[in-house]
Amino acid sequence: MLQGTRLRSGASRAVLAVWVAAPAFALTAMPSAWALTPPPPITFDGGPLGKLQLSGGADGYAYALTGAGSELSQGLLGSDRSAGFEFMNGLVQLQKADGLVQFTIQAGSTASLTLGTKPGATSVQTYATGPLRAVYLTLAPTSNFSISAGHVASLEGFESSVDWQNSNLLTTDLFYVENSQSTGVTATYTMGPVSGTVTFGDGFDTQVWNYLQLLATYTINDNNVLTLYGSTNLGTTGLGARFYGSSTLSYNSSAATVGAQGVANLANSSVIGGYYSFTMGNLNLVPEVQYVWAKADPSVGLTDYSSNFGAALFASYQFGKSPYSLGGWVEYFSSNGSDAWFLNPGSQGYGLSIAPTWQYKHLFMRGDIGLIHLTRVGTPGSVAYGSNGTGRNQATFLLEAGVLF
């Protein structure tokens, strides 16, 4: 798969006061407990624009891996490098979040790291908008209805591609196969404890307008929130369509090519999933289940039906009023068919991530230990971990430091 391209926003993880990586309407979604608490945004008078908010952050990490591949086998890591340093995210956001006309501009360099994949460099050439990760205009005529247009966030999944919005630095298989930022029009309506959002645009930033996303959230009470989401391609996205770029491949050079390492299945996929947030004191538990599939379509090289199933349990715990917290998750994933969804066509396995975190005001440090075990490497000929490409296990050790403002 294209490493470093599963960069999405986790609109449902937005926090009310600070980082709005998704449109403003998505703030009605689940207010999950964070392992990191962002400081209040810098608020100032924008003259004719009214009150504006400025926020941001930057971080990087050191890593060590077991099971690195050799130059010959390449392995799932794509290189023989078993240790190194990477800059992660450097983002600045300017937002007008009140009044009839609102806007969000978010710019910087982004990256993400999914357990079991190669650590990649941050990039400003991932999206069609270059260093502008999000840029959209919002009309909010009433307190329970708004509509936005521009480069907006995905409605899919619980996790965010901005790592400090997650309890763990490492992300799951569920995150990896989801749509990310894309151009579209999106609207939300809220009625009491229920809110619904619909987005229509060019999912996966393909510049082909045929992708529909839906999100529904039911806030049972302050401690229990149910969220359901679904997306589907309403047509066919051809092989010449653009796709997310990376630090080594610019967006304008990308394409949904055919084959096990292509992304035609993702660009033509549908997804259904949901998660439930339960909070008790300083503990937050979130189980999530997701199913993604693509139908056979010989015109884009999809020879048969293929799919990916993922299930995960996320947990976050804050140790009283101390600067320490702990995040963790466990996952199960299974890819089926001849297309590559995660790691290899037909891969299957389990994953675990544990992340202790320290934060003092604007500064934070976080460790993350991840373990992945493949119960099925993939279809015949698939390469796994280690110098000979047959290893089924990998351990990832990370140490992250960053600043928020």
Secondary structure as UniProt FT lines:
FT   TURN            3..4
FT   HELIX           11..13
FT   HELIX           24..28
FT   STRAND          42..45
FT   HELIX           47..49
FT   STRAND          51..65
FT   TURN            71..73
FT   TURN            75..78
FT   STRAND          83..96
FT   STRAND          101..110
FT   STRAND          113..114
FT   TURN            115..116
FT   TURN            128..129
FT   STRAND          132..142
FT   TURN            143..144
FT   STRAND          145..152
FT   HELIX           163..165
FT   STRAND          170..171
FT   HELIX           173..176
FT   STRAND          182..191
FT   TURN            192..193
FT   STRAND          194..201
FT   HELIX           203..205
FT   STRAND          211..221
FT   TURN            222..223
FT   STRAND          224..233
FT   TURN            239..240
FT   HELIX           251..253
FT   TURN            260..261
FT   HELIX           264..267
FT   STRAND          270..280
FT   TURN            281..282
FT   STRAND          283..294
FT   HELIX           298..300
FT   STRAND          306..318
FT   TURN            320..321
FT   STRAND          324..336
FT   TURN            345..346
FT   STRAND          348..360
FT   TURN            361..362
FT   STRAND          363..376
FT   TURN            380..381
FT   TURN            387..388
FT   STRAND          393..404
//
